[in-house]
Structures are given as structure tokens and as C-alpha cells.
Amino acid sequence: MSRTIRATLRAWLWAALALLALPAVAAEKVSVRLDWLPGAYHAALFVAKDKGYYAEQGLDVQINNGQGSISTLQVVGSGNETIGLANISALALAAARDVPVVAIAGVIQRAPEAVITLQSSGIRTPKDLEGKRWGAVAGDEAQRLFTAFAARNKLDMRKIRRVTLNHSAAITSLVNGDVDFICAWALQDGLKISRVKPIGEPMRFADAGLNTLGTSMFVTRKTLESKPDVLKKFIAATQRGAADVAKDPQLGVDAVRRARPELSREVLAAEMQGLPPYLHTKHSAGKPFGWLAREDVEEMLQVMRDYYSLPARITADKVYTGQFVE
């Protein structure tokens, strides 16, 4: 071996040893607080974590269970979590109270809230709700939407008896016949009830022109300004996970189950089957995961101005930024 070759090999060896001696760059820690317990619509997150898409972007992502949009808004708004999932209309109401939060991607875009009844109730049309008992969960998004739904259908609220319940008791009360209808998600809650007793066709509020979108990913304004690169990487990795789920829904079910083995595989599979109609609206059809149409955001805000007393100063730009979704 010539002296030149030996010298070159020594140089390569020392360069390799020098690289090994460099300290490893720590992954950026990102915590995600869900809106509720994991479901099929969270599968993109779990697939992105399971398949290492976040790790490839230099992110160490921790996915935590949630206890409702309001709770998640409080936790993320206080700076205790990086990214949250919450109903985007709840986020708009928080913005109206000067909570510095903004949506960065849509997850559920066709609002799944609906009136849910048992098939045996005889309730078939909105007018049939008069004279019935409503199992209402205080502060829940679906309950606020029902007021708008009732107005759109010219229902006399004085003829509807409101029974205040907590969220965990609503489904049980409907199944047991203690109330005649509840307002909840047609996708998940409707599925749970139908596994016990047959339900009537859910009266979806979106079908009545009340599409207030659905679950979104959001951050604080501080995170938006201080960690734009982290958020861009997070969304890119999540979009890869969503693309995988679209190609192979069972992959999504398996990823959620690996992370939360206590969840029912059968229920997750049924949720996954019913999920596609809720992922996009006519304005966002064919667009990437997370992309929200400005028309949909404006429509949601107008519904909220009409029925929620949302201030006119809360515009689309104060609620959503599309800078991270390509």
C-alpha cells in the first residue's frame, strides 16, 4: 500500500472518529394533548409516531389523552403542552376571550355533532323533538349547536324539557330511557349507542347548514412565533401518517391500539370505516390533510356570530393560519 493511500485512510479514520466524538443532537420534545381519548380520527398522529416520521424530523413526540376541548385549551393555553386538539369553534370562543391560541390544521372538517335518538323513540324529524326530554351536557359544543339547530328548524324550546347531565351519563341516560335525545358526535357516540340499542338516523347539524367544522390542531401565539420550524416538521410528519392511513386504514387502527391497548379494536375499526365523510368539506375536497378552506372558516364564524354572540372582531385570520399545511 502506497504512502499516499495510507495517509488518505488515516485522514478518513480520524475524520470518522471525530464525528463519533461529536455530542448527539437531542430531539426537540413536543407534547400533544388530544381533545378526548384516542379514536380513529387521531390515527395519523399515532402512525407518524409509530413509523418514526416524527423522529426523522428530529422530534420526540408524546401524545397524551384529553378530557374535552375546553380542558385542552386551558392546558395548552397555559403553556403546559406544545400542541392541542380542540373543536375549532371552541377555539374561536377562546380567542374572543383573548386567549392567545390559533389553529394550524384541521382534523375533522365536517362537524359530526348531531341529535341522536333511539330508533324506538318515534323521533324522525326535528319537529318531533318538541315535547321530549333533552339530555344536555353543560358547556359542550354540541349543546350550543343545538340552540342554533332549533332556531333554524323553528322549534319551540319551551316545549323541550332540558335535563342537565355530565358527559359520562349522557349515553347511559339515553339507552336507559331517562331522556329522549342527546346531542353528541354521530360518529363515535352514535356508534357506541348503536352497539347497545338501535338508533334513529342522526340529525347532523352540518346538514342543516350549521357546519362549524370540527377538531383542529392548535398552538399558542407564542409557540407559533417561536417554533415555526418545529410546527412545520410536525405537520409534515403527520401528513405522512394521514397518507398511510388513507391507503391502509387497518394500519391506523393497529397504531392506535399499540399505543392504547385498552381500546377496542372492533370499535376503532368501525370508527375508521365511518370516518371519511367527516375529513373534508366540498371546499377542501382533494386537498392535503389539515388544509382548511377559508370559505369554511368564514361560514363557521358567521354561524357563531348569529347564534353564539361571537364578536365581529374575531376574523378567520385570528382563528386559523395555513402557513404549515402545503
Secondary structure, DSSP 8 states (H G I E B T S, - for coil): --HHHHHHHHHHHHHHHHHHHS-----EEEEEE-SSS--GGGHHHHHHHHTTHHHHTTEEEEEE--S-HHHHHHHHHTTSSSEEEEEHHHHHHHHHTT--EEEEEES--S--EEEEEBGGG---SGGGGTTSEEEEETT-HHHHHHHHHHHHTT--GGGSEEEEE-HHHHHHHHHTTSSSEEEEETTHHHHHHHTTS-B---EEGGGGT-----EEEEEEHHHHHH-HHHHHHHHHHHHHHHHHHHH-HHHHHHHHHHH-TTS-HHHHHHHHHH-GGGT--TTTTTS-TT---HHHHHHHHHHHHHHS---TT--HHHHB--TT--
